[in-house]
Amino acid sequence: MNQDKERLVRWIEGHQAEMIDFLKRIVQVPSDNPAGDCYPIAAFLHDQLQELGFDEVSLLEVDQNEVKAAGMISLANVLSRTKFGSGEGTCVALNAHGDVVPPGLGWSVDPYGGEIINGKMYGRGVAVSKSDIAAYSYAVLALKEAGISPQLQGEIDLAFTFDEETGGELGPRRLLEQGTISPNLAIAAGFTYSAVNAHNGCLHFEVITTGKSAHAALPHTGIDALEATTKILNGLYEYRQTLTAKKSPVAGIDHPTLVIGLISGGINTNVVPDQCTIRVDRRLIPGEDAAQAEAEFRKVVEEAVQTTEGIKLEIRKILHAESFGPVPEDSPLITALSSNWQSIMKGKGELAINGVPIYADARHFYEKGIPTIMFGVGPKRLEEANGHRADENIRLEDLVTATKIIACTLYDLLGEGRAGKD
């Protein structure tokens, strides 16, 4: 580790208490999605970044009609540009999201308290992914304030968005489509103990069966939509078993999955149900043909009720999230990250590089041909942090460590404008 990187590490260690407090205050701002009232946290972060000394910070409001169409209440994106040298050369985007799933039941602490117990901070969104917002912000601050910035050339964009839980269409996708950000490289929210170079895609379907209501005493005079839906359920569960044979070559990703997550229907106990609706999650492994997966799904559903007289069937695709990666392990971005990981995590071997079965905002950058990696604050497995569960937490040690690794990686990527010229 050279002297500049040693300065970065010392600066982060000297400001870790401030960074922890910054994260705590972010956790204390509710940003559940749904319901998706996320303008308040965006405005809060905008003000906080300005107070931290970031020069060019924008609060980018999203058209209210588009927000409502996405099923949210309010939304804005936060963008901070930091230029080094002339600003020409490599541009790196750091993207993390501040919207979170609702806390749910079972918490032993206040989900919006940011309480610290035995070296861990607890709170909804602290792992997914408010801690990444803190790490990215302080990594860039270290580059600005540790006395090494004259050595750097390029630009770092902090792109903090707030609709990942609803697909990221109005966050990172919008910023990229409109040309608001045009990075050469991107680092997206992830975990400290692995570099994620791939993730699954996803299809969501809504299937509606419509029959005819009747009195329960005369069921033969009606057409039972729930009975028809049961045939569809059986067909989908049989189809699900066949997906296990489609193995992914990407480490960390096994095979496609299918889950029937929601079901609703019926009028009353004594009425033949005239309509039933299900919603289905179909995960796509990297490289899988989404059109073929959709065609297979529709065929299974249609064949399940083709002999059921009087049933009307509607199949709606309500989400298509592309898969991400795999990004080559020898790419300059992963190479720089791996080298700095080993320098900071002395004695812990090499950085693991793998995929994950979730889908996330990293895909939006990858779709644009931007080399991307998921890396941030978190454990080896999401379950350890209780991500999306009660008592979500991160180790404060991981927060500090990840910030050091990110800062040193950015130093390499912007050092004399070398990255982007390989």
C-alpha positions as CSV (number, residue, x, y, z in Angstrom):
1,M,0.0,0.0,0.0
2,N,1.5,3.3,-1.1
3,Q,1.6,6.5,1.0
4,D,-1.5,8.0,-0.6
5,K,-3.6,4.9,0.3
6,E,-2.2,5.0,3.8
7,R,-3.5,8.5,4.0
8,L,-6.9,7.4,2.8
9,V,-7.0,4.7,5.4
10,R,-6.0,7.0,8.2
11,W,-8.5,9.6,7.2
12,I,-11.3,7.1,7.2
13,E,-10.3,5.7,10.6
14,G,-10.1,9.3,12.0
15,H,-13.7,10.0,10.7
16,Q,-15.4,6.7,11.4
17,A,-17.4,8.1,14.3
18,E,-18.8,10.8,12.0
19,M,-19.6,8.2,9.3
20,I,-21.4,6.0,11.8
21,D,-23.5,9.0,13.0
22,F,-24.2,9.8,9.4
23,L,-25.5,6.3,8.7
24,K,-27.6,6.4,11.9
25,R,-29.3,9.5,10.9
26,I,-30.1,8.0,7.5
27,V,-31.6,4.9,9.1
28,Q,-33.8,7.2,11.3
29,V,-35.5,8.6,8.2
30,P,-38.3,6.2,7.3
31,S,-38.4,5.3,3.5
32,D,-40.6,2.2,3.2
33,N,-41.4,1.2,-0.3
34,P,-44.2,0.4,-0.4
35,A,-45.8,2.8,0.4
36,G,-43.0,4.7,-1.4
37,D,-43.0,8.1,0.1
38,C,-39.3,8.7,-0.6
39,Y,-39.0,12.4,-1.3
40,P,-38.2,13.1,2.4
41,I,-35.2,10.9,2.6
42,A,-33.9,12.2,-0.8
43,A,-34.2,15.8,0.4
44,F,-32.5,14.8,3.7
45,L,-29.6,13.2,1.9
46,H,-29.3,16.2,-0.5
47,D,-28.9,18.5,2.5
48,Q,-26.5,16.2,4.4
49,L,-24.2,15.9,1.4
50,Q,-24.0,19.6,1.1
51,E,-23.2,19.9,4.8
52,L,-20.4,17.4,4.4
53,G,-18.8,19.6,1.8
54,F,-19.8,18.1,-1.5
55,D,-19.7,20.9,-4.1
56,E,-22.1,19.9,-6.8
57,V,-25.2,18.2,-5.3
58,S,-28.6,18.0,-7.1
59,L,-32.0,17.0,-5.9
60,L,-33.7,15.7,-9.1
61,E,-37.5,15.5,-8.7
62,V,-39.4,12.9,-10.7
63,D,-42.7,13.8,-12.4
64,Q,-45.6,13.0,-10.0
65,N,-47.6,11.2,-12.6
66,E,-44.7,8.8,-13.3
67,V,-44.2,8.3,-9.6
68,K,-47.9,7.3,-9.1
69,A,-47.8,5.0,-12.1
70,A,-44.9,3.2,-10.4
71,G,-47.0,2.7,-7.3
72,M,-45.2,5.2,-5.2
73,I,-46.2,8.4,-3.4
74,S,-43.2,10.7,-3.9
75,L,-39.7,10.4,-5.3
76,A,-36.5,12.3,-6.1
77,N,-33.0,11.2,-7.0
78,V,-29.8,12.6,-5.5
79,L,-26.7,13.2,-7.6
80,S,-23.4,14.5,-6.4
81,R,-20.5,15.1,-8.9
82,T,-17.0,15.3,-7.6
83,K,-14.3,16.2,-10.2
84,F,-10.6,15.5,-9.7
85,G,-8.0,17.4,-11.8
86,S,-9.7,18.7,-14.9
87,G,-12.5,16.2,-14.5
88,E,-11.6,14.7,-17.9
89,G,-11.0,10.9,-18.2
90,T,-12.7,8.1,-16.3
91,C,-16.1,8.6,-14.6
92,V,-17.1,6.2,-11.9
93,A,-20.7,6.0,-10.6
94,L,-21.4,4.8,-7.1
95,N,-25.1,3.7,-6.9
96,A,-26.9,2.8,-3.7
97,H,-30.6,2.9,-2.9
98,G,-32.3,4.5,0.1
99,D,-35.8,2.9,-0.2
100,V,-36.4,-0.1,2.0
101,V,-39.0,-2.8,2.5
102,P,-41.4,-2.2,5.4
103,P,-40.1,-3.4,8.7
104,G,-42.7,-6.1,9.4
105,L,-43.0,-7.9,12.8
106,G,-40.6,-9.5,15.2
107,W,-38.1,-6.6,15.9
108,S,-36.3,-6.5,19.2
109,V,-35.3,-2.9,18.7
110,D,-36.8,0.2,17.0
111,P,-36.5,-0.5,13.3
112,Y,-35.9,3.3,12.8
113,G,-33.6,3.8,15.7
114,G,-30.2,3.0,14.3
115,E,-29.4,1.4,17.7
116,I,-25.8,0.1,18.2
117,I,-25.4,-3.1,20.2
118,N,-22.2,-5.1,20.5
119,G,-20.5,-3.5,17.5
120,K,-23.6,-3.8,15.2
121,M,-26.0,-1.1,14.0
122,Y,-29.7,-2.3,13.8
123,G,-32.4,-0.8,11.6
124,R,-34.5,-1.3,8.6
125,G,-32.4,-0.6,5.5
126,V,-29.1,-0.5,7.4
127,A,-27.8,-3.3,5.3
128,V,-29.9,-2.9,2.2
129,S,-28.5,-0.4,1.3
130,K,-28.2,2.7,3.5
131,S,-24.8,1.6,4.8
132,D,-23.6,1.7,1.2
133,I,-24.7,5.3,0.9
134,A,-22.5,6.1,4.0
135,A,-19.5,4.1,2.7
136,Y,-19.6,5.6,-0.8
137,S,-20.0,9.1,0.6
138,Y,-17.1,8.9,3.0
139,A,-14.9,7.1,0.5
140,V,-15.2,10.1,-1.9
141,L,-14.7,12.5,1.0
142,A,-11.5,10.7,1.9
143,L,-10.3,11.2,-1.7
144,K,-11.2,14.9,-1.5
145,E,-9.8,15.6,2.0
146,A,-6.9,13.2,2.7
147,G,-4.4,15.3,0.7
148,I,-4.0,13.1,-2.4
149,S,-6.5,14.6,-4.8
150,P,-3.9,16.3,-7.0
151,Q,-2.8,12.8,-8.0
152,L,-6.2,12.0,-9.4
153,Q,-7.9,12.7,-12.7
154,G,-11.6,12.1,-13.5
155,E,-15.0,12.2,-11.9
156,I,-17.0,10.3,-9.3
157,D,-20.8,10.5,-9.3
158,L,-22.7,9.5,-6.2
159,A,-26.1,8.4,-7.6
160,F,-28.4,7.8,-4.7
161,T,-31.8,6.5,-5.8
162,F,-35.0,5.5,-4.0
163,D,-37.0,3.0,-6.1
164,E,-34.9,-0.2,-6.1
165,E,-37.7,-2.1,-4.3
166,T,-40.0,-1.3,-7.2
167,G,-37.6,-1.9,-10.0
168,G,-35.3,1.1,-10.3
169,E,-37.0,2.4,-13.4
170,L,-37.3,6.0,-12.1
171,G,-33.9,5.9,-10.4
172,P,-30.8,4.6,-12.1
173,R,-32.5,3.6,-15.3
174,R,-33.9,7.1,-15.6
175,L,-30.6,8.8,-14.9
176,L,-28.9,6.7,-17.5
177,E,-31.6,7.0,-20.2
178,Q,-31.7,10.8,-19.9
179,G,-27.9,11.0,-19.9
180,T,-27.9,12.6,-16.5
181,I,-25.0,10.2,-15.7
182,S,-22.7,8.6,-18.2
183,P,-20.1,6.6,-16.3
184,N,-17.4,4.5,-17.7
185,L,-17.5,2.2,-14.7
186,A,-20.0,1.6,-11.9
187,I,-20.0,0.2,-8.4
188,A,-23.4,-0.8,-7.0
189,A,-24.6,-1.7,-3.5
190,G,-23.3,-5.1,-2.4
191,F,-21.4,-6.9,0.3
192,T,-17.9,-6.6,1.9
193,Y,-16.8,-10.2,1.6
194,S,-17.5,-10.8,-2.1
195,A,-17.6,-9.0,-5.4
196,V,-20.9,-9.8,-7.1
197,N,-20.4,-9.9,-10.8
198,A,-23.8,-11.3,-11.8
199,H,-27.4,-11.6,-10.6
200,N,-30.6,-13.1,-11.7
201,G,-33.3,-11.5,-13.8
202,C,-37.0,-11.7,-13.0
203,L,-40.4,-11.9,-14.6
204,H,-43.6,-11.2,-12.6
205,F,-46.9,-12.3,-14.0
206,E,-50.5,-11.7,-12.9
207,V,-52.9,-14.5,-13.9
208,I,-56.7,-13.8,-13.7
209,T,-59.3,-16.5,-14.2
210,T,-62.9,-15.4,-14.6
211,G,-65.9,-17.6,-14.3
212,K,-69.5,-17.1,-13.1
213,S,-70.8,-16.7,-9.6
214,A,-73.6,-18.8,-8.3
215,H,-75.3,-19.7,-5.0
216,A,-73.3,-22.4,-3.1
217,A,-76.5,-24.5,-2.9
218,L,-76.5,-24.6,-6.7
219,P,-72.8,-24.8,-7.7
220,H,-73.6,-26.4,-11.1
221,T,-75.1,-23.1,-12.2
222,G,-71.8,-21.3,-11.9
223,I,-68.3,-21.5,-13.2
224,D,-65.8,-21.9,-10.4
225,A,-62.8,-19.6,-11.0
226,L,-60.9,-21.0,-8.0
227,E,-61.3,-24.5,-9.3
228,A,-59.7,-23.4,-12.6
229,T,-57.0,-21.6,-10.7
230,T,-56.2,-24.7,-8.7
231,K,-55.5,-26.5,-12.0
232,I,-53.1,-23.7,-12.9
233,L,-51.4,-23.9,-9.6
234,N,-50.8,-27.6,-10.0
235,G,-49.5,-27.1,-13.5
236,L,-47.1,-24.4,-12.3
237,Y,-45.8,-26.4,-9.4
238,E,-45.1,-29.3,-11.8
239,Y,-43.3,-26.9,-14.2
240,R,-41.3,-25.6,-11.3
241,Q,-39.7,-29.0,-10.8
242,T,-38.3,-29.0,-14.3
243,L,-36.4,-25.7,-13.7
244,T,-33.9,-27.4,-11.4
245,A,-32.3,-29.0,-14.5
246,K,-31.3,-25.6,-15.9
247,K,-28.0,-25.1,-14.1
248,S,-26.2,-21.8,-14.2
249,P,-22.4,-21.8,-14.7
250,V,-22.1,-18.7,-12.5
251,A,-20.8,-19.4,-9.0
252,G,-23.5,-18.5,-6.4
253,I,-26.4,-19.0,-8.8
254,D,-28.0,-22.4,-9.0
255,H,-31.1,-22.6,-11.3
256,P,-34.2,-20.7,-12.3
257,T,-37.0,-20.5,-9.7
258,L,-40.7,-20.0,-9.6
259,V,-42.8,-18.8,-6.7
260,I,-46.6,-18.1,-6.5
261,G,-46.5,-15.3,-4.0
262,L,-50.0,-13.9,-4.0
263,I,-53.5,-15.3,-4.4
264,S,-56.9,-13.6,-4.1
265,G,-60.5,-14.3,-5.1
266,G,-64.0,-15.2,-4.2
267,I,-67.0,-13.2,-2.9
268,N,-68.2,-15.0,0.2
269,T,-68.2,-18.4,1.7
270,N,-71.5,-19.3,0.2
271,V,-70.9,-18.1,-3.3
272,V,-69.1,-19.9,-6.2
273,P,-66.1,-17.7,-6.8
274,D,-66.3,-15.8,-10.1
275,Q,-62.8,-14.6,-10.2
276,C,-59.4,-15.5,-8.9
277,T,-56.0,-13.8,-9.3
278,I,-52.5,-15.0,-8.6
279,R,-49.1,-13.3,-8.9
280,V,-46.0,-15.3,-9.9
281,D,-42.3,-14.6,-9.6
282,R,-40.1,-16.4,-12.2
283,R,-36.4,-15.8,-11.7
284,L,-34.1,-15.9,-14.7
285,I,-30.5,-17.1,-14.5
286,P,-27.9,-15.0,-16.3
287,G,-28.0,-15.7,-20.0
288,E,-31.5,-17.3,-19.9
289,D,-33.8,-16.3,-22.7
290,A,-36.6,-14.2,-21.1
291,A,-38.9,-14.6,-24.2
292,Q,-38.6,-18.4,-24.1
293,A,-39.2,-18.4,-20.3
294,E,-42.4,-16.3,-20.8
295,A,-43.6,-18.5,-23.6
296,E,-43.1,-21.6,-21.4
297,F,-45.0,-20.0,-18.6
298,R,-47.9,-19.0,-20.7
299,K,-48.1,-22.4,-22.3
300,V,-48.3,-24.1,-18.8
301,V,-51.1,-21.8,-17.7
302,E,-53.1,-22.0,-20.9
303,E,-52.9,-25.8,-21.1
304,A,-54.0,-26.2,-17.5
305,V,-57.5,-24.7,-18.2
306,Q,-57.9,-25.4,-21.9
307,T,-60.5,-28.1,-21.2
308,T,-62.4,-26.0,-18.5
309,E,-65.5,-24.7,-20.2
310,G,-66.6,-21.1,-19.6
311,I,-63.4,-19.9,-18.0
312,K,-61.8,-16.7,-19.3
313,L,-58.1,-16.4,-18.8
314,E,-55.9,-13.3,-18.7
315,I,-52.1,-13.4,-18.3
316,R,-50.3,-10.0,-17.7
317,K,-46.6,-9.5,-17.5
318,I,-46.1,-6.8,-14.9
319,L,-42.3,-6.9,-14.5
320,H,-39.3,-7.8,-16.6
321,A,-35.9,-7.3,-14.9
322,E,-33.0,-8.3,-17.0
323,S,-30.2,-10.4,-15.4
324,F,-26.8,-8.8,-14.8
325,G,-23.4,-10.2,-15.9
326,P,-21.3,-12.1,-15.5
327,V,-18.7,-9.4,-15.7
328,P,-15.3,-11.0,-16.5
329,E,-13.2,-11.6,-13.4
330,D,-10.1,-10.1,-15.1
331,S,-11.8,-6.8,-15.9
332,P,-9.9,-3.7,-14.7
333,L,-12.7,-2.9,-12.2
334,I,-12.6,-6.3,-10.5
335,T,-8.8,-6.5,-10.6
336,A,-8.5,-3.1,-8.8
337,L,-11.1,-4.1,-6.3
338,S,-9.5,-7.5,-5.6
339,S,-6.0,-6.0,-5.1
340,N,-7.2,-3.5,-2.6
341,W,-9.4,-6.0,-0.8
342,Q,-6.4,-8.2,-0.2
343,S,-4.3,-5.2,1.0
344,I,-7.0,-4.1,3.6
345,M,-8.2,-7.6,4.6
346,K,-4.8,-8.9,5.4
347,G,-4.6,-12.7,5.9
348,K,-8.1,-13.4,4.6
349,G,-7.1,-14.8,1.2
350,E,-8.5,-13.6,-2.1
351,L,-11.8,-11.7,-2.7
352,A,-14.6,-14.1,-3.6
353,I,-16.2,-13.3,-6.9
354,N,-19.7,-14.7,-7.4
355,G,-23.3,-14.2,-8.5
356,V,-26.4,-13.8,-6.4
357,P,-30.0,-15.1,-7.1
358,I,-31.6,-11.7,-6.3
359,Y,-32.1,-8.9,-8.9
360,A,-30.9,-5.4,-8.2
361,D,-30.2,-2.0,-9.8
362,A,-26.7,-3.1,-11.1
363,R,-28.5,-4.5,-14.1
364,H,-29.4,-1.0,-15.4
365,F,-25.7,-0.1,-15.7
366,Y,-24.8,-3.4,-17.3
367,E,-27.6,-3.0,-19.9
368,K,-25.8,0.1,-21.0
369,G,-22.6,-1.7,-21.5
370,I,-21.0,-0.2,-18.4
371,P,-18.6,-2.5,-16.5
372,T,-20.2,-2.9,-13.1
373,I,-19.6,-4.7,-9.9
374,M,-21.7,-5.0,-6.7
375,F,-19.6,-4.2,-3.6
376,G,-20.4,-2.5,-0.4
377,V,-21.1,-3.0,3.3
378,G,-22.4,-6.4,4.4
379,P,-21.6,-10.0,5.5
380,K,-20.7,-13.0,3.5
381,R,-24.4,-13.9,3.2
382,L,-27.5,-11.6,3.3
383,E,-29.1,-13.9,5.9
384,E,-26.4,-13.0,8.4
385,A,-27.5,-9.3,8.2
386,N,-31.2,-10.2,8.4
387,G,-31.8,-8.3,5.1
388,H,-35.5,-7.8,4.5
389,R,-36.2,-9.4,7.9
390,A,-36.6,-8.3,11.5
391,D,-33.5,-7.0,13.3
392,E,-31.6,-6.1,10.1
393,N,-28.0,-5.1,11.0
394,I,-24.5,-4.5,9.8
395,R,-21.2,-4.8,11.6
396,L,-19.7,-1.4,12.1
397,E,-16.3,-3.0,11.4
398,D,-17.6,-3.9,7.9
399,L,-18.7,-0.3,7.3
400,V,-15.2,1.0,8.0
401,T,-13.5,-1.8,6.1
402,A,-15.6,-1.5,3.0
403,T,-15.1,2.3,2.9
404,K,-11.3,1.8,3.0
405,I,-11.5,-0.7,0.1
406,I,-13.7,1.5,-2.0
407,A,-11.6,4.6,-1.4
408,C,-8.4,2.8,-2.4
409,T,-10.1,1.2,-5.5
410,L,-11.3,4.6,-6.6
411,Y,-7.8,5.9,-6.2
412,D,-6.5,3.3,-8.6
413,L,-9.3,3.9,-11.1
414,L,-8.7,7.6,-11.2
415,G,-5.0,7.6,-10.6
416,E,-3.6,9.7,-13.4
417,G,-6.6,8.8,-15.5
418,R,-5.3,5.3,-16.1
419,A,-8.6,3.4,-15.8
420,G,-10.6,3.5,-19.0
421,K,-7.4,3.5,-21.0
422,D,-6.6,-0.1,-20.5
